[in-house]
Amino acid sequence: MGPGSKRTRPGVSESIITELTECNAALSQQRKKRQIPPTLAPIDALERYTQLSSHPLHKTNKPGITSIDINLSKVCVLL
């Protein structure tokens, strides 16, 4: 780098930003046209959900949950 020259910074180039913006616009238009599936839980059912417990993620000063497994035979689904 010589005197008076601009310092280049690593990052996402303008061409990549343009490509991502165009892709986002195209995908957003497709999402707006999608039909809501009939199997999706209605809002009133979701409002009745309650939190049973809360467990913090692993921290360096206190051990916590580092992995999880779900037993599908014990999961309750309200429809």
C-alpha positions in Angstrom: 0.0 0.0 0.0 1.6 3.3 -1.1 1.1 6.8 0.2 -2.3 8.4 -0.7 -3.8 5.0 -1.6 -7.1 3.8 0.0 -7.0 1.1 2.5 -8.9 -2.0 1.4 -11.1 -3.6 4.0 -12.2 -7.2 3.9 -15.9 -7.9 3.7 -18.7 -8.4 1.3 -18.3 -6.8 -2.1 -20.9 -4.6 -3.7 -21.6 -7.2 -6.4 -22.4 -9.8 -3.7 -24.6 -7.3 -1.8 -26.5 -6.6 -5.1 -26.9 -10.3 -5.7 -28.2 -11.0 -2.2 -30.6 -8.0 -2.4 -32.0 -9.3 -5.7 -32.4 -12.8 -4.3 -34.1 -11.5 -1.2 -36.6 -9.6 -3.4 -37.4 -12.6 -5.5 -37.9 -14.9 -2.5 -40.0 -12.4 -0.7 -42.4 -12.2 -3.7 -42.7 -16.0 -3.7 -43.4 -16.1 0.0 -46.2 -13.6 -0.3 -47.9 -15.8 -2.9 -47.8 -19.0 -0.8 -51.0 -20.4 0.7 -51.2 -21.1 4.4 -51.3 -24.9 4.9 -54.5 -26.1 6.7 -52.4 -28.1 9.1 -50.8 -25.0 10.6 -51.9 -24.4 14.2 -54.4 -21.5 14.5 -53.4 -18.4 16.5 -55.9 -19.1 19.3 -54.3 -22.5 19.9 -50.8 -20.9 20.0 -52.1 -18.3 22.5 -53.0 -21.2 24.9 -49.5 -22.6 25.0 -47.6 -22.2 28.2 -43.9 -22.4 29.1 -43.2 -25.5 31.2 -39.6 -24.8 31.9 -36.6 -22.8 30.9 -33.0 -23.9 30.8 -30.1 -21.5 30.0 -27.5 -22.5 27.4 -24.1 -23.5 28.5 -21.9 -20.8 30.0 -18.2 -21.0 30.8 -18.7 -20.1 34.5 -21.7 -22.4 35.1 -22.4 -25.7 33.3 -25.7 -25.8 31.4 -27.3 -27.6 28.6 -24.9 -28.5 25.8 -27.2 -30.8 23.8 -30.9 -31.8 23.6 -33.0 -34.7 22.5 -36.7 -34.8 22.1 -38.8 -37.8 23.0 -41.7 -37.5 20.4 -43.9 -40.0 22.3 -44.0 -37.5 25.2 -44.6 -34.3 23.2 -48.1 -32.8 23.5 -49.4 -31.0 20.5 -52.6 -28.8 20.9 -54.6 -28.4 17.7 
